[in-house]
Amino acid sequence: MARKMSDDPAYIVELSGSADATEPDNPTADENNPAGGQRRWIGVRFECCGVYARIYRNPNATAYTGYCPRCQRRLSVPIGPGGTDQRIFRAQ
């Protein structure tokens, strides 16, 4: 049975404008992770285009960063103390 995603603001993140085409989004490259290892990620529904994608933790482990797979709008979700264990978010 499908559940409706919460409208709680804690599960909604804001998109940060247009993407910078010079910054690569390579989910397999992570110098802190051995070859074949799993990178940490969160799932995001990009409301701008109605699509879902995974975004991956950056090498410094300070944020999850990625792009909408259709319009390439950039998203960065900071990692900090007192965060959430939620794995799925909506980007508006």
C-alpha positions as CSV (number, residue, x, y, z in Angstrom):
1,M,0.0,0.0,0.0
2,A,1.4,3.4,-1.0
3,R,1.7,6.0,1.7
4,K,1.4,9.8,1.0
5,M,4.6,11.6,1.8
6,S,4.3,14.0,4.8
7,D,3.8,17.7,4.2
8,D,5.9,18.3,7.3
9,P,8.5,21.0,6.5
10,A,11.2,18.7,7.9
11,Y,10.9,16.6,4.8
12,I,10.9,19.4,2.3
13,V,14.1,21.0,1.0
14,E,14.5,24.1,-1.2
15,L,16.2,23.9,-4.6
16,S,19.2,26.3,-4.9
17,G,18.7,27.9,-8.3
18,S,20.3,26.7,-11.5
19,A,23.1,24.1,-11.8
20,D,26.7,24.9,-12.2
21,A,27.7,22.8,-15.2
22,T,31.4,22.8,-14.2
23,E,30.7,20.7,-11.1
24,P,30.6,17.0,-11.9
25,D,28.1,14.7,-10.3
26,N,29.8,11.3,-10.2
27,P,28.1,9.0,-7.7
28,T,30.9,6.3,-8.1
29,A,33.9,8.5,-7.2
30,D,34.6,8.8,-3.5
31,E,38.1,9.0,-2.2
32,N,37.0,8.0,1.3
33,N,35.3,4.8,0.0
34,P,37.2,1.8,-1.3
35,A,36.4,0.5,-4.9
36,G,33.1,-1.4,-4.9
37,G,31.9,0.2,-1.7
38,Q,28.5,1.8,-1.2
39,R,28.2,5.6,-1.0
40,R,25.7,7.1,1.4
41,W,22.7,8.7,-0.4
42,I,19.2,10.2,0.2
43,G,16.2,9.9,-2.1
44,V,14.7,13.2,-3.4
45,R,11.5,13.8,-5.3
46,F,12.2,16.9,-7.4
47,E,8.8,18.7,-7.5
48,C,10.1,21.0,-10.3
49,C,9.9,18.1,-12.8
50,G,8.0,15.4,-10.9
51,V,11.0,13.0,-10.8
52,Y,12.8,11.0,-8.2
53,A,16.6,10.7,-7.9
54,R,19.3,9.8,-5.4
55,I,21.8,12.4,-4.3
56,Y,25.0,11.4,-2.7
57,R,27.1,12.6,0.2
58,N,30.0,14.7,-0.7
59,P,33.6,13.6,0.0
60,N,33.8,16.0,3.1
61,A,30.6,14.4,4.6
62,T,29.2,17.9,5.0
63,A,26.2,17.7,2.7
64,Y,24.3,15.5,0.2
65,T,24.6,17.2,-3.2
66,G,23.1,16.5,-6.6
67,Y,20.9,17.7,-9.4
68,C,17.4,17.2,-10.8
69,P,17.8,14.7,-13.6
70,R,15.7,16.7,-16.0
71,C,16.3,20.4,-15.4
72,Q,19.6,20.1,-13.7
73,R,18.7,22.4,-10.7
74,R,21.3,21.9,-8.0
75,L,20.3,20.6,-4.5
76,S,22.5,20.6,-1.4
77,V,21.2,19.2,1.9
78,P,23.6,20.0,4.8
79,I,24.6,17.3,7.3
80,G,24.7,18.4,10.9
81,P,24.2,17.5,14.5
82,G,20.6,16.9,15.5
83,G,19.7,15.9,11.9
84,T,17.1,13.4,10.9
85,D,17.3,9.7,10.0
86,Q,14.7,10.2,7.3
87,R,16.0,8.9,3.9
88,I,13.4,10.4,1.5
89,F,12.7,14.1,0.9
90,R,10.9,16.5,-1.4
91,A,12.7,19.3,-3.1
92,Q,10.5,22.3,-4.0
